[in-house]
Amino acid sequence: PSTNVFKTANLPVGRHAICPNEQPCSPHQYYTLEGIVIKMSTTQLKTTTGEPVPVLDLSLQCQDQKMDVTLWREAAVVQIALWDPASISHSRQKPKGSFQFNSTVYTVVKVIHYLLII
């Protein structure tokens, strides 16, 4: 059996959450967003480049900052619910919105589970 080795370009690590006071700097940077899911649509299929892809719009709240996020493709089909604390990595700022973001092919959506030990 032979082994194939594939090399890829370096993937920049996303900047940490834009909460509470940091303003997004560039739509060309990756950001990690963290907060509580306070608003959520149902997953819809939108046609892009000829084929339908799943899309999910949600809003995260972190302290007094609300961040609107559109999740595309695989990121849109994760198990997430209202009031879940969530982390969304490798998102990019939308061109026209300071706290509006799109997922990318590198995005990972995680529900943050806290363990309280008394």
N, C-alpha and C positions, 0 to 999 in steps of 0.2 A: 504494500500500500504506500502511496505517495502522500506527501503533506503539502498543502498549498498555504502560502503565507501571504496575507494581504496587509498592506500598509495604508493608513489613512492620514489625512492631515490632522494636525493638532486641533482639538476642540477646546476653545477657551472656556474656562470655568465661569459660570454666571456670577454677576455681582449679587450680593445678598439683598434681602428684601428692601423694598422702597418704603419702609415704614419706620417711624411715622413721618419724618421730616425731609428725607432725601428726595430730591427731584430727579426724575429720569434725565439722563444726559444725552443719549443718542439712540435712534432707532436701529443702529447697527450693533449695539451691545446686547448681550444676553443678561437677563435679570431673573432672580429667584424671588417669587412672591409668596408671602406667608400671611395667613389671616383666617378668619371665620367666614364660611360661605353664608352670605346673607340674602342672596338673590340668585335664582337659577331658572333657566328655561328648560324645556324638554329638548332632547336631542333631535335635531332635524337633519334631513338630507338636503344638501345644496349641490347643484351641478357646477363643477369646475373642470375645465379642460375635458369636457365631454362625459365625465363619469360622476355619479353622485358620491359625496363624501359626508360623513357625519360631522355635525357642528353643534357645539354646546356653549351657550353664553352664560356666564356667571359673574357675580360680584363678590370680592373678598373685602372684609372689614378688618383693619388692623389699627387699634386705638381709634383715632378720629379720622383716619384716611380710608376712603373707599377706592378700590381698584377694580376696573371692569376688564374681564378676560374673555376672549373667544378661543375655545379649544377646538382644534381641527383634527380630523382623522382618528388615529389611535387614542390620542389624548381625550377625545370627546366621549369615549365609551367606557371610561373608568367608573367604578362604583363610588359615587360621592353623593352626599345628601346635604340638605339645608342644615346649617349650624355645625357642620363638621369643620374642625380646624384642619386646614390644608396647606400644602406646600406645592408650588408649581415652578419647576426649574426651567431654565433655558427658554424664557419667553422674551418676546421683543416688543418694544413700544410701537404702537400704531403711529403712522406718520402724522395724524392730525390730533392726537390726544395725549395729554401729559400723563394721565393715569389710566390709559387704555392700552391693552396688550393683546398680542396674538401668540398662540403656541407655535412651536417650530417642530421640525422632525426630531429634534433632540429632547423635547419636553418630556418630563416625567412628573406625573401628578401623584401625590401621596396624601393620604389622610393621616394626620398626626395623632397617634394614640398616646395619651398621657397616662402614666401610672402614678397613683397617689399612694404613698406608703405612710401609714400613721404609726 
